[in-house]
Amino acid sequence: MGEDQTVIIAGAGQAGGQCAASLRRNGWTGRILLAGAEPHPPYQRPPLSKAYLAGEIGEDRLWLQPRETWADQNVDLRLGVTATAIDRSAKTVAFDDGRTEHYDHLVLATGSRVRTLPVPGAGLEGVRYLRTIADVDQLRADVTPDKRIAIIGGGYIGLEAAAVAKKLGARPVVFEAMDRLLARVAVPELSQYYLDTHRAHGVTVELGAQVAEISGKGGGLFGGKKRVATVRLADGRSFECDSVLVGIGILPNQEIATGAGLATDNGIRIDAECRTADPAIYAIGDCAEQENWLTGTRVRLESVPNALEQAKHAAAAICGTPAPRPDVPWFWSDQFDLKLQTAGLVGQQDTTLRRRPADTEAGHFSLFHLKDGVLIAADCVNDAHGFMAAKAMIAARAKPDQADLVNPDVPMKDVMKAALGR
Ligand SMILES: Cc1cc2nc3c(=O)[nH]c(=O)nc-3n(C[C@H](O)[C@H](O)[C@H](O)COP(=O)(O)OP(=O)(O)OC[C@H]3O[C@@H](n4cnc5c(N)ncnc54)[C@H](O)[C@@H]3O)c2cc1C
């Protein structure tokens, strides 16, 4: 299949790597050029703010598959090169190493980049971000015992980094501009739970804390750049620190699509098969915006399950093989000894119910979000059973019995079976 044809995948991350592997698994025998801007073979990012930052695993454990497997699969893996422009009529992609390559199918898997902090002092030595292996390799020295690290942004990345920093003996202070943590992605009850958890572990959290400026010290004529020393807030308070980690969100890498005349909004617009308006060009992963099959709204998801699923869909569309069934969007986050698993998309609920499983210790619970009685999302903290049951019910647009859902004496599998009519 695909003999004499070329698939170019621009972006060799989670989605791009999976797409190349899925193409081969689906029987694609044509050429696959997988080109990535980073010097590393395709790798997973979730451990960057978890086990890799903690120094518990090495770089090779991040890789999607061993480096030599790409060659075994006859994937032309080209690293350290950036796709700069697409010529849609000639069906070519130009790269920053001067080469131009022809494609029959092009997959944009360019991911996203960090949103940079727009305040004076953001360019000082010691201001860090957390997106790549290189970022974490720099950050490691800042999460050593007694180092004061100012973490700007109380989202998942900032909180995961705070948990690791605390575990390693550093002194993290989280500055969140909103009045609660995880404000963009979680209901207030979950925000409060994570606030309490972080404070109980000794992480300092400042809410409503708008960072206005970072000031530095040192540097000078021969001494190199000034290094961060103080974070100053809009309300006038200031905090001394040894380094700053900024985690204030990401932006989709969609400019190459815009430049080629493809529709973009908050991500490159794609259909259910991950195709753009140009039938030869697909977009997958963090860079893509797609109508969600459950909510009917256009969303750009920033998660591994989404990157993998869209990669498989694009590969199936290219090969003409059956696409996997669409999955319920889901996400996880590890902080301290808590594993949060979120299924579905939080936001449109009219009711949230809390359930604490009877057979587990305190700290294990789930929040179920319903709209007109239909389960649309769930946040499950150390509750894998609740998560699996919720995912199945969300997929079926089921209306679980609400009294049973909050009753820890009714096992989740029974709640699910009744709701699914099994
Ligand atoms: C620290 C961290 C922790 C995370 N934790 C979780 C988690 O716990 N659970 C979860 O579900 N998700 C998590 N995520 C999100 C998840 O990693 C992303 O959603 C996922 O990596 C998206 O895959 P992608 O292939 O779209 O993008 P990426 O994996 O970012 O890959 C895109 C690649 O394309 C390259 N590129 C960009 N432009 C070009 C170009 N023009 N030419 C060539 N190459 C280009 C980039 O350099 C990059 O290497 C985390 C992310 C981070 C940063």
The ligand as an SDF file (V2000), in Angstrom:
LIG
                    3D

 53 58  0  0  0  0  0  0  0  0999 V2000
    5.7560   18.8090   30.9320 C   0  0  0  0  0  0  0  0  0  0  0  0
    4.5540   18.2410   30.2460 C   0  0  0  0  0  0  0  0  0  0  0  0
    3.7660   17.3260   30.9290 C   0  0  0  0  0  0  0  0  0  0  0  0
    2.6370   16.7900   30.3210 C   0  0  0  0  0  0  0  0  0  0  0  0
    1.8780   15.8910   31.0070 N   0  0  0  0  0  0  0  0  0  0  0  0
    0.8150   15.2990   30.4110 C   0  0  0  0  0  0  0  0  0  0  0  0
    0.0520   14.3050   31.0880 C   0  0  0  0  0  0  0  0  0  0  0  0
    0.3000   13.9790   32.2450 O   0  0  0  0  0  0  0  0  0  0  0  0
   -0.9780   13.7230   30.4120 N   0  0  0  0  0  0  0  0  0  0  0  0
   -1.2830   14.0550   29.1220 C   0  0  0  0  0  0  0  0  0  0  0  0
   -2.2140   13.4940   28.5460 O   0  0  0  0  0  0  0  0  0  0  0  0
   -0.5790   15.0070   28.4610 N   0  0  0  0  0  0  0  0  0  0  0  0
    0.4540   15.6350   29.0730 C   0  0  0  0  0  0  0  0  0  0  0  0
    1.1780   16.5950   28.4020 N   0  0  0  0  0  0  0  0  0  0  0  0
    0.7500   17.0180   27.0480 C   0  0  0  0  0  0  0  0  0  0  0  0
    1.2720   16.0820   25.9680 C   0  0  0  0  0  0  0  0  0  0  0  0
    2.6320   15.8080   26.1610 O   0  0  0  0  0  0  0  0  0  0  0  0
    1.0230   16.7180   24.6130 C   0  0  0  0  0  0  0  0  0  0  0  0
   -0.3630   16.8870   24.4610 O   0  0  0  0  0  0  0  0  0  0  0  0
    1.6040   15.8730   23.4830 C   0  0  0  0  0  0  0  0  0  0  0  0
    2.9850   15.8190   23.5520 O   0  0  0  0  0  0  0  0  0  0  0  0
    1.1730   16.4200   22.1330 C   0  0  0  0  0  0  0  0  0  0  0  0
    1.8280   15.7170   21.1150 O   0  0  0  0  0  0  0  0  0  0  0  0
    2.2060   16.4370   19.7470 P   0  0  0  0  0  0  0  0  0  0  0  0
    2.9120   15.4130   18.9180 O   0  0  0  0  0  0  0  0  0  0  0  0
    1.0380   17.1390   19.2080 O   0  0  0  0  0  0  0  0  0  0  0  0
    3.2320   17.5610   20.1690 O   0  0  0  0  0  0  0  0  0  0  0  0
    4.7320   17.3750   20.6710 P   0  0  0  0  0  0  0  0  0  0  0  0
    4.8790   16.0990   21.4390 O   0  0  0  0  0  0  0  0  0  0  0  0
    5.0700   18.6440   21.3560 O   0  0  0  0  0  0  0  0  0  0  0  0
    5.5960   17.2300   19.3350 O   0  0  0  0  0  0  0  0  0  0  0  0
    5.6650   18.2450   18.3660 C   0  0  0  0  0  0  0  0  0  0  0  0
    7.0600   18.2520   17.8060 C   0  0  0  0  0  0  0  0  0  0  0  0
    7.0790   18.9710   16.5930 O   0  0  0  0  0  0  0  0  0  0  0  0
    8.2520   19.7540   16.5190 C   0  0  0  0  0  0  0  0  0  0  0  0
    8.0060   20.8370   15.5440 N   0  0  0  0  0  0  0  0  0  0  0  0
    7.3020   21.9750   15.7210 C   0  0  0  0  0  0  0  0  0  0  0  0
    7.2470   22.6830   14.5800 N   0  0  0  0  0  0  0  0  0  0  0  0
    7.9410   21.9680   13.6570 C   0  0  0  0  0  0  0  0  0  0  0  0
    8.2280   22.1660   12.2840 C   0  0  0  0  0  0  0  0  0  0  0  0
    7.7760   23.2400   11.6170 N   0  0  0  0  0  0  0  0  0  0  0  0
    8.9910   21.2410   11.6480 N   0  0  0  0  0  0  0  0  0  0  0  0
    9.4340   20.1410   12.3040 C   0  0  0  0  0  0  0  0  0  0  0  0
    9.1870   19.9040   13.6040 N   0  0  0  0  0  0  0  0  0  0  0  0
    8.4380   20.8010   14.2700 C   0  0  0  0  0  0  0  0  0  0  0  0
    8.4280   20.2070   17.9480 C   0  0  0  0  0  0  0  0  0  0  0  0
    9.7440   20.6280   18.1670 O   0  0  0  0  0  0  0  0  0  0  0  0
    8.0710   18.9330   18.7150 C   0  0  0  0  0  0  0  0  0  0  0  0
    9.1980   18.1290   18.8910 O   0  0  0  0  0  0  0  0  0  0  0  0
    2.3010   17.1670   28.9910 C   0  0  0  0  0  0  0  0  0  0  0  0
    3.0950   18.0950   28.3160 C   0  0  0  0  0  0  0  0  0  0  0  0
    4.2160   18.6270   28.9360 C   0  0  0  0  0  0  0  0  0  0  0  0
    5.0580   19.6410   28.2050 C   0  0  0  0  0  0  0  0  0  0  0  0
  1  2  1  0
  2  3  1  0
  2 52  2  0
  3  4  2  0
  4  5  1  0
  4 50  1  0
  5  6  2  0
  6  7  1  0
  6 13  1  0
  7  8  2  0
  7  9  1  0
  9 10  1  0
 10 11  2  0
 10 12  1  0
 12 13  2  0
 13 14  1  0
 14 15  1  0
 14 50  1  0
 15 16  1  0
 16 17  1  0
 16 18  1  0
 18 19  1  0
 18 20  1  0
 20 21  1  0
 20 22  1  0
 22 23  1  0
 23 24  1  0
 24 25  2  0
 24 26  1  0
 24 27  1  0
 27 28  1  0
 28 29  2  0
 28 30  1  0
 28 31  1  0
 31 32  1  0
 32 33  1  0
 33 34  1  0
 33 48  1  0
 34 35  1  0
 35 36  1  0
 35 46  1  0
 36 37  1  0
 36 45  1  0
 37 38  2  0
 38 39  1  0
 39 40  1  0
 39 45  2  0
 40 41  1  0
 40 42  2  0
 42 43  1  0
 43 44  2  0
 44 45  1  0
 46 47  1  0
 46 48  1  0
 48 49  1  0
 50 51  2  0
 51 52  1  0
 52 53  1  0
M  END
$$$$
